Amino acid sequence: MKYRKAIRIKNYDYKTNGYYFVTMCTAMRKPLLEKYKIEVEILLKDITKRFSGLTVDFYNIASDHLHVIFVLNNAKVRLGNIVRTFKALVTKSTGCKPFWEWNYYEHIVRDEKALYNIRKYIQENPLKEKIEWDSIYGGINATATKPGSGAIYRTPKGAAIYRAIKDAKGVALIIVIFAMMLFAVLGWTLANLQSGDFEINLRNLDSERALGLAEAGTQWAVNQLSADSCWRTDGDCNSADADCNDNNDWLNTPHSLGPGEYNICCRNPSAAESSLGYTAAIEARGYVPNQANYRGRREIKLLVNIGSFTKVLQAKDLFDWSAMHSGSRINGDIQALYYNGDGDTNYNEPNIDYEEGSSPLPPDGTGDERTIASLPYPTIDMAYFETQAGTASYSPAGPNTWAPPRTATISDIQTIGGVSEITVLPSSAIFSDYEGGQWNGQALRNITRGTWAAGNWGEIQSTLSTDTVDLTSIVNWSIGDRVSVVPKISTTPWASDGDGRYYTVDFSCDYFTAPLSQWNNQAMRNFSRGTWAYSDWGVIQSAPNTRRAIVRIDDSVDLGTSAWASNNQAGLVKRYRDNVSNEYLWYIMADALFDLRDNQDWEPGGINGDIRFRRTSLAAEGDIAIKGPNEIRFDERPFIYPNLASKNGNLTSPDIPSGGSDNARRRQRNFDDIIYTQDGSLDFNYLDAKAVYGNKVTFDGQVILNYDRDLTRLTGFTWGFPDIQWQEQ
């Protein structure tokens, strides 16, 4: 972002040792801190471990703001870095976006008396957002106490002393009368000065309050644009004008907040503003005490560059279309940082990898735009999809959420003696019966981080309780991340019967939880192998006890050369098979697998390998894999949700679909909406969809993408604002 209103002391080093009183307010003063008080207190404790030289002296949490006194003693970072990090941790832990106002208030505590008074004041007045500094500094001129202010009292020169020599009584009477007149004049003058000072201070206060209200209004408007980039106060982006001159351009009713009101005009940019790359303008007015009869008014303008689902394909990094077959078409605009059209490592070659502007490269046939950029790019709100999966409209029989055994949420992380100590929410008790050390040596996977990769899992060194373990190393995880146990295989003898071949997988821990039948027909993935090859996963036919599973392996696998081995790490994956969903929203706290293979001998009859969904969406915290030659079809889009989505996981469909032609094979991978991953890779071998978004996008086979403007209605995503310009009017 380009703008920040400078409210700090100019040229002051905010790493200086001392006490700093800070107030942070929630976005639009929502009472978020009532709900998340415990999480905020935990993170306030945690922040001191992240920064050396930082301690928390005192704090008080109200419903919509937080008072805290930070102490810096040889700190390595500035106060602003500390506050930004703390606010980011709270936002990530709670999943509320936005959680905070973008700015914060700070005050450098001047002396021990002020420190005591500030502690006492915020303890006795927790609901007051702003401190009454006169009560803190005891009526002393604050400027006079500020070092270097020059406010030093000096005795006037030339003062004369008169003594009465003759007629002392008469002289005394004159002096008394004169003194009374002098005091009366001084009193009248002082009263007028105080009245004028009060009026000036009141007007200054009203002006500052009005500015704060205008800023709150812009924050509200930015939130509206984050949810709907086409939102305008006078209609939408297709109908609104580029000025705020008419009453209809503003909100019909101003919003009330604290000491006054604010009103908003969100409009399309003018020609000059548009030429600078801005896509919307927000004008906000703050009024004290109200719009109709105000004492103070301030106005500010924000010029913003926002994003929306206006592209048929976006790749934050590389878009590799070098293996696409003839007959492929991408109808819509494309944005990628790098293009690869010929399979070499020289990207963005004009007329080979792409052609900027209206171009048939990559193939479109419609003259759509191809641009080189990585931002803006949408961010998915996984907490939103988890909540939606539990609503009655999408899950009348209960939440459509799924998690593997021994899964929980991190509630605390400590670094002790060179290792990470992980504590999960105590209600989960995922490390039950820990006294014998059964969990030591098993892996703990951070599923929130997506893929099985270095840094996203750690080995358990010791188990301290049913909810706390030490890992063998330090991990950079966060409170609120989801973790699950991935056990090591102790033995994997394989055998065969009339229905094919299978493993008897034994673990040295009680991995499976009751009822054991719930794990039947789910997939087990050998994470140590790291791929989705048929040799690296199988289907659980049964779990006879908490430490054993019968895992069916595809007949194509050569168990002589590709057999699983002891100490391989294996865990469960959500498996979809046959026609399973109609108007559902699924949320998977693990990897998800769509098994499109033909009917297996050990399965019941009637399964043809096709999977069809109607108005269905699936979001997974881990990878999403499509395996097998048969059809997967998402019919009748879910209107406001993606077909497939993940934040950090990879989306892959590597197998060649069945069919006698490229057209027939492409129709076996049919999606009526968007396929999305925020930070993972997206690899598809044949695809027919509306849009594709990923960090890296790779296509093989025939691919057809047809953009649909209804994609702009997608919910559960936010768009960053890579460019904001702040102006006070």
C-alpha positions in Angstrom: 0.0 0.0 0.0 1.2 3.5 -0.7 -0.5 5.5 2.0 -0.3 5.7 5.8 -1.2 8.8 7.7 1.8 10.0 9.7 0.8 10.3 13.3 4.1 9.3 15.0 6.7 11.7 16.4 8.8 12.8 13.5 12.4 11.5 13.6 11.9 9.7 16.9 13.5 6.3 17.2 10.8 3.9 18.4 13.5 1.4 19.4 14.5 3.7 22.3 14.4 2.1 25.7 11.3 3.0 27.6 7.6 2.4 28.3 5.1 2.8 25.4 1.4 3.0 26.0 -0.5 1.6 22.9 -4.2 1.4 22.1 -5.4 -0.8 19.2 -9.1 -0.7 18.0 -11.0 -3.3 16.2 -12.3 -2.8 12.7 -15.3 -0.5 12.7 -15.3 -0.9 16.5 -16.9 -4.3 16.3 -16.9 -6.2 19.7 -14.5 -8.9 18.5 -12.4 -8.9 21.6 -15.3 -10.2 23.7 -15.3 -13.4 21.6 -11.5 -13.8 21.2 -10.2 -12.4 24.5 -8.5 -15.7 25.4 -6.7 -15.9 22.0 -5.6 -12.3 22.3 -4.2 -12.8 25.8 -2.3 -15.9 24.6 -0.8 -14.0 21.6 0.1 -11.0 23.8 2.1 -13.5 25.9 3.6 -15.0 22.8 4.7 -11.8 21.2 7.4 -11.2 23.9 9.0 -14.5 22.9 9.3 -13.4 19.3 11.2 -10.2 20.0 14.1 -9.9 22.3 14.1 -6.8 24.6 10.3 -6.7 24.7 8.1 -7.2 27.8 4.4 -6.4 28.5 4.0 -4.3 31.6 0.3 -3.9 31.8 -2.8 -4.4 29.6 -6.6 -4.2 29.6 -8.9 -5.7 27.0 -12.3 -4.1 26.3 -14.9 -5.3 23.7 -13.6 -3.1 20.9 -10.1 -1.9 21.9 -7.0 -3.1 23.7 -4.8 -1.0 26.0 -1.3 -2.3 26.5 2.0 -0.9 27.9 5.0 -2.3 26.1 8.5 -2.0 27.6 11.5 -1.9 25.2 14.9 -2.6 26.6 17.6 -2.9 23.9 15.0 -4.1 21.5 16.1 -5.0 18.0 12.9 -3.8 16.3 10.8 -0.7 16.4 7.4 -0.4 18.2 5.6 -0.3 14.9 7.0 -3.7 13.8 5.9 -5.2 17.2 2.3 -3.9 16.9 2.0 -5.0 13.2 3.2 -8.5 14.0 0.9 -8.8 17.0 -2.1 -7.6 14.9 -1.3 -10.0 12.1 -1.0 -12.9 14.6 -4.5 -12.1 16.0 -6.0 -11.8 12.5 -4.5 -15.2 11.5 -5.5 -16.9 14.7 -9.1 -15.7 14.8 -9.7 -15.9 11.0 -11.5 -12.5 11.2 -10.6 -10.2 8.3 -10.3 -7.3 9.0 -9.9 -7.7 12.8 -8.1 -4.3 13.5 -8.2 -0.8 12.3 -5.1 -0.3 10.2 -3.6 2.3 12.6 -3.0 2.5 16.4 -2.5 5.1 19.1 0.7 5.4 21.0 2.1 7.5 23.8 5.6 7.6 25.2 5.4 7.4 29.0 7.4 10.3 30.4 8.0 9.4 34.1 7.1 6.9 36.8 4.2 9.0 38.1 2.7 9.0 34.6 3.3 5.2 34.3 1.5 4.6 37.6 -1.4 6.9 36.6 -1.8 5.3 33.2 -2.0 1.8 34.8 -4.5 3.1 37.3 -6.5 4.9 34.7 -7.0 2.1 32.2 -7.7 -0.3 35.1 -10.5 1.9 36.4 -11.8 3.1 33.0 -11.5 0.0 30.7 -14.2 1.2 28.4 -12.6 4.5 27.5 -10.7 4.2 24.2 -8.8 7.5 24.6 -6.9 8.6 27.7 -7.7 11.9 29.4 -4.1 13.1 29.7 -4.9 16.0 32.1 -5.8 13.3 34.7 -2.6 11.5 34.0 -0.2 14.4 34.3 -2.1 16.0 37.2 -2.8 19.4 35.6 0.8 20.2 35.0 1.5 21.8 31.6 2.5 18.8 29.5 4.6 21.0 27.2 6.6 22.3 30.2 7.5 18.7 31.2 8.6 17.8 27.7 12.4 17.8 27.4 13.6 20.6 25.1 10.4 22.5 25.1 11.9 25.6 26.5 8.9 26.3 28.7 10.9 27.6 31.7 9.4 30.3 34.1 11.6 33.4 34.5 11.0 36.2 37.0 10.3 39.6 35.3 13.2 42.1 35.4 12.9 45.6 37.0 10.3 44.8 39.6 10.0 47.7 42.1 9.1 47.6 45.8 7.5 50.7 47.3 7.3 51.6 51.0 4.8 54.2 52.3 6.6 56.9 54.3 3.8 59.4 54.8 0.1 58.6 55.5 0.5 54.8 55.6 -3.3 54.3 56.1 -4.2 56.2 53.0 -1.6 54.6 50.9 -2.6 51.2 52.2 -6.2 51.9 51.1 -5.1 53.0 47.7 -3.0 49.8 47.4 -5.9 47.6 48.4 -8.3 49.2 46.0 -5.7 49.0 43.2 -5.0 45.4 44.0 -8.7 44.5 43.9 -9.0 46.2 40.6 -5.9 44.5 39.3 -7.1 41.1 40.4 -10.6 41.7 38.9 -9.0 42.6 35.6 -6.7 39.6 35.7 -9.6 37.4 36.7 -11.7 38.6 33.8 -8.7 38.3 31.4 -7.9 34.8 32.7 -11.6 33.7 32.4 -11.7 35.0 28.8 -8.4 33.3 28.0 -9.6 30.0 29.5 -12.9 30.3 27.7 -11.1 30.9 24.4 -8.6 28.1 25.1 -11.5 25.8 25.9 -13.3 26.7 22.7 -10.1 26.3 20.6 -9.3 22.9 22.3 -12.9 21.8 21.8 -12.8 22.7 18.1 -9.4 21.0 17.7 -10.8 17.9 19.4 -13.9 17.9 17.2 -11.8 18.3 14.1 -9.6 15.3 15.1 -12.7 13.2 15.9 -14.2 14.1 12.6 -11.0 13.0 10.9 -11.1 9.7 12.8 -14.7 9.2 11.7 -13.8 9.8 8.1 -11.0 7.3 8.3 -13.5 4.8 9.9 -15.7 5.4 6.9 -13.0 4.6 4.4 -12.2 1.4 6.3 -15.9 0.4 6.1 -15.9 1.1 2.3 -12.7 -0.8 1.8 -14.3 -3.8 3.5 -17.2 -3.5 1.2 -14.9 -3.5 -1.8 -13.0 -6.5 -0.5 -16.2 -8.5 -0.5 -17.5 -7.1 -3.8 -15.1 -5.2 -6.1 -18.0 -3.9 -8.1 -19.8 -2.3 -5.2 -20.5 1.4 -5.4 -22.7 3.7 -3.3 -24.6 4.7 -6.4 -25.3 1.3 -8.0 -22.4 -0.8 -9.1 -19.2 -0.4 -11.2 -21.2 -0.7 -14.4 -23.6 2.1 -13.7 -22.1 4.5 -11.2 -20.6 7.8 -12.4 -17.1 9.3 -11.6 -18.1 12.1 -9.2 -19.7 12.7 -5.8 -21.7 15.7 -6.7 -25.2 14.3 -6.3 -27.0 13.2 -3.1 -27.6 9.8 -4.7 -23.8 9.3 -4.9 -23.6 9.2 -1.0 -25.2 6.8 1.4 -28.9 7.5 2.0 -28.3 7.5 5.8 -24.9 8.4 7.4 -23.5 5.8 9.8 -23.3 6.6 13.5 -20.1 5.9 15.3 -18.9 7.1 18.7 -18.9 10.9 18.9 -20.5 11.5 15.5 -21.3 10.2 12.0 -19.6 9.5 8.7 -20.9 9.3 5.1 -19.4 7.6 2.1 -19.3 8.1 -1.6 -17.7 5.2 -3.5 -17.5 5.9 -7.2 -15.7 4.9 -10.4 -12.4 6.7 -11.0 -12.2 9.8 -13.1 -10.3 9.7 -16.4 -7.2 11.1 -14.8 -7.4 8.7 -11.8 -8.0 5.8 -14.1 -5.0 6.7 -16.2 -2.9 6.2 -13.0 -4.2 2.6 -12.7 -6.9 3.2 -10.0 -10.1 1.3 -10.3 -12.2 2.9 -7.6 -12.4 6.1 -5.5 -13.7 6.5 -1.9 -14.6 9.9 -0.5 -15.5 10.0 3.2 -16.8 12.8 5.4 -16.7 12.7 9.2 -19.0 14.9 11.2 -19.2 15.8 14.9 -21.7 15.5 16.4 -23.8 14.8 13.3 -24.1 15.5 9.6 -27.1 17.8 9.9 -25.7 20.1 12.5 -21.9 19.7 12.8 -19.2 21.5 14.8 -16.4 19.6 13.1 -16.1 18.2 9.6 -13.2 16.5 7.8 -13.1 14.9 4.4 -10.6 12.4 2.9 -10.3 10.5 -0.4 -8.8 7.1 -1.1 -7.9 6.0 -4.6 -7.6 2.2 -4.8 -6.6 -0.5 -7.2 -8.7 -3.5 -6.5 -8.9 -7.0 -7.9 -11.8 -9.3 -8.9 -12.4 -12.6 -10.6 -12.2 -11.0 -14.0 -9.5 -13.4 -15.4 -10.1 -16.8 -16.9 -6.6 -17.8 -15.6 -4.2 -16.4 -13.1 -0.8 -17.7 -12.1 1.1 -15.8 -9.4 4.3 -17.5 -10.8 4.5 -19.7 -13.9 1.8 -20.6 -16.5 3.2 -23.6 -18.5 1.0 -24.4 -21.5 3.8 -26.0 -23.6 2.2 -29.5 -23.5 -1.4 -28.4 -24.4 -2.8 -30.2 -27.4 -4.3 -28.7 -30.5 -7.9 -27.8 -30.2 -7.3 -26.1 -26.8 -8.8 -22.7 -26.2 -8.6 -20.2 -23.4 -11.4 -17.7 -23.8 -10.8 -14.8 -21.4 -8.0 -12.7 -20.0 -4.9 -14.3 -18.6 -2.5 -12.9 -16.0 0.8 -14.6 -15.1 4.3 -13.6 -14.0 5.9 -16.0 -16.4 4.7 -17.8 -19.5 6.1 -21.0 -21.0 4.8 -22.1 -24.4 7.7 -24.1 -25.8 9.0 -26.1 -22.9 12.4 -24.5 -22.4 13.5 -22.4 -19.4 13.5 -19.1 -21.2 10.1 -17.6 -20.2 8.1 -14.7 -21.6 9.6 -15.0 -25.1 7.4 -12.8 -27.4 5.4 -14.6 -30.0 6.6 -18.0 -28.5 5.5 -18.1 -24.9 3.0 -15.3 -25.1 2.1 -12.1 -26.8 1.2 -9.1 -24.6 -2.1 -7.4 -25.2 -4.7 -8.9 -27.6 -3.1 -12.1 -28.8 -3.7 -15.7 -29.8 -0.9 -16.8 -27.5 -1.7 -18.8 -25.4 -4.4 -19.9 -27.8 -7.7 -18.2 -27.4 -9.1 -17.2 -30.8 -11.0 -14.2 -29.3 -8.3 -11.5 -28.9 -8.3 -11.5 -25.0 -5.7 -9.8 -22.9 -2.4 -11.5 -21.8 -0.5 -9.6 -19.2 2.6 -10.1 -17.1 1.9 -9.6 -13.4 1.5 -11.5 -10.2 -0.9 -9.1 -8.3 -3.6 -8.5 -7.4 -4.4 -12.1 -6.5 -7.3 -13.3 -4.3 -6.8 -14.7 -0.8 -9.1 -17.5 0.4 -10.7 -17.3 3.8 -10.6 -21.0 4.8 -12.4 -20.3 8.1 -15.3 -19.0 6.1 -15.6 -22.2 4.1 -15.3 -24.3 7.3 -18.2 -22.3 8.8 -20.3 -22.6 5.7 -19.8 -26.3 5.6 -21.6 -26.5 8.9 -24.7 -24.5 7.9 -28.1 -26.2 7.7 -28.5 -25.3 4.0 -25.4 -27.3 3.0 -25.4 -29.9 5.8 -28.9 -30.7 7.0 -27.6 -34.0 8.6 -24.6 -32.3 10.3 -21.4 -30.5 9.3 -19.8 -31.7 6.0 -16.4 -31.6 7.5 -13.9 -34.4 7.7 -10.6 -34.9 9.6 -8.2 -37.9 9.9 -7.6 -39.5 13.3 -5.7 -37.6 16.0 -6.3 -34.1 14.6 -6.4 -30.9 16.7 -5.8 -27.2 16.7 -2.6 -25.6 18.2 -3.4 -23.5 21.2 0.2 -22.7 22.3 3.8 -22.9 21.0 7.0 -22.6 23.1 10.6 -22.8 22.1 12.5 -24.5 24.9 16.0 -25.9 24.7 16.3 -25.8 21.0 13.0 -27.6 20.3 9.4 -26.6 19.7 6.8 -27.5 22.4 3.4 -27.9 20.8 0.1 -27.7 22.8 -3.2 -28.4 21.2 -6.7 -27.6 22.5 -7.2 -29.8 25.6 -10.6 -31.1 24.6 -9.0 -33.1 21.7 -6.6 -35.3 23.8 -5.0 -36.6 20.7 -2.0 -38.0 22.6 -4.1 -40.3 24.8 -2.3 -43.0 26.9 1.0 -41.2 26.4 2.8 -42.5 29.5 4.3 -45.5 27.6 5.7 -43.2 24.9 3.6 -44.6 22.1 3.6 -41.2 20.3 7.4 -40.6 20.5 8.9 -41.0 17.0 5.6 -40.4 15.2 5.2 -37.4 12.9 3.1 -34.3 13.6 1.8 -32.8 10.4 0.8 -29.1 10.1 -2.1 -29.6 7.7 -2.8 -25.9 7.6 0.4 -25.4 5.7 -0.9 -27.7 3.0 1.5 -30.1 1.3 3.7 -32.7 3.0 7.0 -30.9 2.8 10.0 -30.0 5.0 8.9 -27.5 7.6 5.3 -28.6 7.5 5.8 -31.6 9.8 8.1 -32.5 12.7 9.0 -35.7 14.6 7.7 -36.1 18.1 10.6 -36.4 20.6 8.6 -36.7 23.8 5.0 -36.5 25.0 4.3 -34.4 28.0 0.6 -34.8 28.3 -2.5 -35.7 26.4 -2.3 -32.4 24.6 1.4 -31.4 24.6 4.5 -32.8 22.8 8.1 -31.7 22.2 9.3 -32.0 18.6 12.9 -32.9 17.7 13.4 -29.4 16.1 12.1 -25.9 16.0 9.2 -25.3 13.6 7.8 -21.9 12.4 4.1 -22.7 13.1 1.4 -20.5 14.5 -1.3 -20.7 17.1 -4.5 -21.7 15.4 -2.8 -24.0 12.9 -4.3 -27.5 12.6 -2.1 -30.6 13.2 -2.6 -34.3 12.9 -0.5 -37.4 13.8 1.1 -39.3 11.0 2.4 -42.5 12.4 5.4 -44.6 11.3 4.7 -48.0 9.9 6.2 -50.8 12.0 5.4 -53.7 9.6 3.7 -54.0 6.2 3.5 -57.6 5.1 1.6 -57.9 1.8 -0.5 -60.8 0.6 -3.1 -61.6 -2.1 -6.4 -63.3 -2.3 -9.1 -63.7 -4.9 -9.9 -60.0 -4.7 -6.3 -58.8 -5.3 -3.3 -57.7 -3.2 -3.2 -55.9 0.1 -1.0 -54.7 2.9 -1.5 -55.5 6.6 -0.3 -52.2 7.9 0.7 -52.2 11.6 1.5 -49.1 13.7 3.2 -48.8 17.1 0.6 -46.3 18.3 -3.2 -46.3 18.7 -3.8 -44.3 15.5 -7.3 -45.3 14.7 -10.1 -43.9 16.9 -13.5 -45.4 17.6 -15.7 -46.3 15.9 -13.2 -48.1 13.7 -15.7 -48.6 10.9 -15.6 -44.9 10.1 -12.2 -45.3 8.4 -13.3 -48.0 6.0 -13.1 -47.0 2.3 -10.9 -44.0 3.1 -7.5 -43.8 1.5 -4.1 -44.3 3.2 -1.3 -42.3 1.7 2.4 -43.2 2.2 3.7 -39.6 2.8 7.3 -40.7 2.8 6.9 -41.5 -0.9 5.6 -38.0 -1.6 3.6 -38.6 -4.8 0.1 -39.7 -5.9 1.4 -42.7 -7.9 -0.7 -45.8 -7.4 2.2 -47.4 -5.5 2.0 -44.6 -2.9 -1.6 -45.0 -1.7 -4.3 -47.6 -1.1 -7.8 -48.0 0.2 -8.6 -49.2 3.7 -10.8 -52.2 3.5 -11.0 -52.5 7.3 -9.3 -51.4 10.5 -9.4 -54.5 12.8 -8.0 -52.5 15.8 -6.6 -49.2 16.7 -3.1 -50.2 15.4 -3.8 -52.1 12.2 -5.4 -51.6 8.8 -6.0 -53.8 5.8 -5.0 -51.6 2.8 -5.9 -52.6 -0.8 -3.4 -51.7 -3.4 -4.0 -51.2 -7.1 -3.3 -54.3 -9.2 -0.9 -52.4 -11.4 1.6 -52.0 -8.6 4.6 -54.3 -8.5 4.9 -55.0 -4.7 8.2 -56.7 -5.3 9.9 -53.4 -6.2 7.5 -50.7 -4.8 6.5 -52.2 -1.5 6.0 -50.0 1.5 8.7 -50.3 4.2 9.0 -50.0 7.9 9.4 -46.4 9.2 7.5 -45.0 6.2 5.1 -42.4 7.5 1.5 -43.0 6.4 -1.8 -41.3 7.2 -5.4 -41.1 6.1 -6.9 -39.1 3.2 -10.5 -38.3 2.5 -11.6 -40.5 -0.5 -14.5 -39.8 -2.8 -16.0 -42.6 -4.8 -19.1 -42.9 -7.1 -21.9 -40.4 -7.2 -21.7 -38.8 -3.7 -22.8 -35.2 -3.5 -25.8 -33.1 -4.4 -25.9 -29.4 -3.2 -23.1 -29.9 -0.7 -20.2 -27.8 0.6 -17.4 -30.0 1.9 -14.6 -28.9 4.1 -11.7 -31.3 4.4 -9.0 -31.0 7.2 -6.6 -33.2 5.2 -5.8 -34.3 1.7 -8.7 -35.2 -0.6 -8.7 -37.9 -3.3 -11.2 -38.5 -6.1 -10.9 -42.2 -7.0 -12.0 -42.6 -10.7 -10.7 -46.1 -11.2 -12.9 -48.9 -12.5 -14.8 -51.1 -10.0 -12.2 -53.0 -7.9 -12.7 -56.8 -7.2 -13.0 -56.3 -3.5 -15.6 -53.5 -3.8 -19.4 -54.1 -4.1 -20.8 -54.2 -7.6 -22.4 -51.3 -9.3 -19.5 -48.9 -9.1 -18.5 -47.6 -12.5 -15.8 -45.2 -11.4 -17.5 -42.0 -12.4 -18.1 -39.2 -9.8 -20.7 -36.6 -10.4 -21.5 -33.6 -8.3 -24.4 -31.1 -8.6 -24.1 -27.6 -7.1 -21.2 -28.8 -4.9 -18.0 -27.2 -3.6 -15.1 -28.7 -1.9 -12.3 -26.9 0.1 -9.4 -28.9 1.5 -6.5 -27.8 3.7 -4.2 -30.2 2.0 -3.7 -31.5 -1.5 -6.6 -32.4 -3.9 -5.8 -35.3 -6.2 -7.9 -36.8 -9.1 -6.8 -40.4 -10.0 -8.1 -42.8 -12.6 -9.4 -42.7 -16.2 -13.2 -42.2 -15.6 -15.3 -39.1 -15.4 -15.4 -36.4 -12.8 -18.2 -33.8 -13.4 -19.3 -30.8 -11.5 -22.7 -29.8 -12.9 -24.7 -26.6 -12.2 -22.2 -24.5 -10.4 -22.7 -23.7 -6.7 -23.2 -20.1 -7.7 -21.0 -18.4 -5.1 -18.4 -21.1 -4.3 -15.5 -22.6 -6.2 -15.7 -26.3 -7.4 -12.3 -27.1 -5.8 -10.2 -24.9 -3.6 -7.2 -25.0 -1.3 -5.0 -22.4 0.4 -1.6 -24.2 0.5 -2.4 -27.5 -1.1 -1.6 -28.7 -4.7 -4.4 -29.6 -7.1 -3.4 -32.4 -9.5 -5.0 -34.6 -12.1 -2.1 -36.4 -13.8 -3.8 -39.5 -15.4 -5.0 -39.5 -19.0 -8.8 -39.8 -19.0 -10.5 -42.5 -21.1 -11.9 -41.7 -24.5 -11.3 -42.2 -28.2 -10.5 -38.6 -28.9 -9.1 -35.5 -27.3 -12.6 -34.0 -27.1 -13.9 -37.1 -25.4 -11.0 -37.2 -22.9 -11.4 -33.5 -22.1 -15.1 -34.0 -21.3 -14.1 -36.5 -18.6 -12.7 -33.6 -16.6 -15.7 -31.2 -16.6 -16.0 -28.4 -14.1 -18.8 -25.7 -14.2 -16.9 -23.2 -12.0 -13.5 -22.2 -10.9 -10.6 -24.4 -9.6 -8.4 -22.5 -7.2 -5.3 -22.8 -5.0 -3.7 -19.8 -3.3 -0.1 -20.9 -2.8 0.0 -24.4 -4.3 0.5 -25.7 -7.8 -2.2 -26.7 -10.2 -1.5 -29.5 -12.7 -4.2 -30.9 -15.0 -4.0 -33.4 -17.9 -7.1 -32.5 -19.9 -9.6 -30.0 -18.5 -12.9 -28.2 -19.3 -13.6 -25.5 -16.7 -14.7 -21.9 -16.3 -11.5 -20.5 -14.7 -8.2 -21.6 -13.1 -6.2 -19.8 -10.4 -2.9 -21.1 -8.9 0.6 -20.2 -7.9 1.9 -22.3 -10.7 -0.4 -23.7 -13.4 0.6 -26.5 -15.8 -1.6 -28.0 -18.5 -1.3 -31.1 -20.6 -3.7 -32.6 -23.1 -6.6 -30.6 -24.5 -7.8 -27.7 -22.3 -10.8 -25.4 -22.8 -11.5 -22.6 -20.4 -14.5 -20.4 -20.9 -14.7 -17.3 -18.7 -18.1 -16.5 -17.2 -18.8 -13.1 -15.6 -20.8 -14.8 -12.8 -17.4 -15.6 -11.3 -17.3 -12.1 -9.9 -20.0 -13.2 -7.4 -17.7 -15.7 -5.7 -17.6 -15.3 -1.9 -15.1 -16.5 0.7 -12.2 -14.6 -0.9 -10.6 -11.2 -0.3 -8.5 -9.1 -2.6 -5.5 -7.2 -1.5 -5.1 -3.6 -2.5 -1.7 -3.3 -4.0 -2.1 0.4 -4.5 -3.9 2.9 -2.3 -3.4 6.7 -2.3 -4.7 8.7 0.7 -5.6 12.4 0.3 -7.1 14.8 2.8 -9.6 17.1 1.0 
